[in-house]
Amino acid sequence: MAEEIDYAAIPQTAIRVITGPSAFYRDMPKSGGFVEPLVFVIVMGFIAGIIQTVFNFILHFSDIGFMAKIMSLIMMPIFVAIGSFIGAAILFIIWKLMGSQESYETSYRCAAYLSAITPITTLIGLIPYLGTVIGMLIGLLYIVTASVEVHAIPSKKAWLVFGVITAVSVILSSIPN
């Protein structure tokens, strides 16, 4: 199975998702298994882990130990991989409630390729509070795009539902710990 994955195509896929999400999601195969999108998620998580590790060394040079600094490199791909299945399940339920006729596999593929923005949102997330909000708004754009292009959800409905979910998430993220 691993022989079938074109690892060299991963950067081009990420660029296609980021620069032309409508065309990417419109052309995305709705089936084909979980392995290829999962590998994509893991690679994006690893890249985000590298970014986080570099900034851990820069921003927390003497605050935390060496192992704590490199934990992002190890943990980010794992968390992103697990999160992709959970996120896809949540999106699957929301899309079904909105009228989608697509399968969980299709929802997983949408969520997995959405991870192309993870390295970008990891960088933006370094900006206190505002980075989190900007990252959520970027994610909103891509989820609405997948809703319209893959799940045939009307644009206004997708913006309303996911806009409300994003607004609630932004408000909840601003509550002090």
Order of alpha helices (4+ residues) and beta strands (2+ residues): alpha-alpha-alpha-alpha-alpha-alpha-alpha-alpha
